[in-house]
Amino acid sequence: MTRKLADAIAAANFAAAKLSTVTNKATADLQAKEQELSSVKEAATHFAAAKLSAVTKRAAADLLAKKQELSSVKEAASVARGQLIASAKVEADRAQAQFAAYQATSERAIAAVKADAADNLNAATETAGADKTQIGLTSTGENLPVVEALRSIPAVQEERERREEEEHRQQASVAVIRVLSEDAGKGDVEAMVAAMCAHLGNTEVQEEALRALGNISSTIEENRAQAGRAGAIEAV
């Protein structure tokens, strides 16, 4: 009985030792698995963090590049707008200056026409008187006294000389206008207008002056169109 109890106790102790060994081994295996799992979790966490950081950095770099591109576009648009405004202002100032010059020329031309009209009226009156005196002189003398007719001879001669001189001036004006208009727009507008006003009754002078002024006007319009095209190109 005692022996059986001793054997039972020995068997129990062996079983307990075996169980302890198995338990310890299982505990060690569990701890190893837990450490492995922890390492895997830690590695996964580090990988995810690195991946997220790379994506975040790339997104931040793309955003910065887009901002810089937008800033460059805005700056270019601002520069183009400034150039367009400056070009338009220059053209407006030039057009205003040309209009002022034309207006001043027109006012001078009108004044010259009025003065020339008054001179022509006075000259016509004097010419009519001289012609009447000459007719009276060559007739029977009944229209005017002989003494007055004789006195009018110098006036008649002076009027003839004045007409010849006027004809020479008209021819000279035609020649000058032709020379001024040869370069199509570089002629002196005031000189042409003055020539027209000084010889209102001469068709040749008027035609040459109008032809020259037409050439100048065409050249000015062409220059203005070229300037407008240049401004548009700069704006683009």
PEKA-V521788 format. One record per pair of residues at least 24 apart in sequence whose ideal C-beta (glycine too) atoms are under 6 Angstrom apart, sorted by the first residue. I is the first residue (numbers start at 1). J is the second residue. If there is no record, write none. Layout:
i=I j=J
i=I j=J
//
This chain:
i=80 j=235
i=83 j=234
i=84 j=235
i=87 j=231
i=105 j=190
i=109 j=193
i=109 j=197
i=112 j=197
i=113 j=197
i=116 j=197
i=127 j=159
i=130 j=155
i=130 j=156
i=130 j=159
i=170 j=199
i=170 j=202
i=170 j=205
i=173 j=199
i=173 j=205
i=174 j=204
i=174 j=205
i=174 j=208
i=177 j=208
i=177 j=209
i=177 j=212
i=181 j=212
i=181 j=215
i=184 j=215
i=184 j=219
i=185 j=216
i=185 j=219
i=187 j=212
//
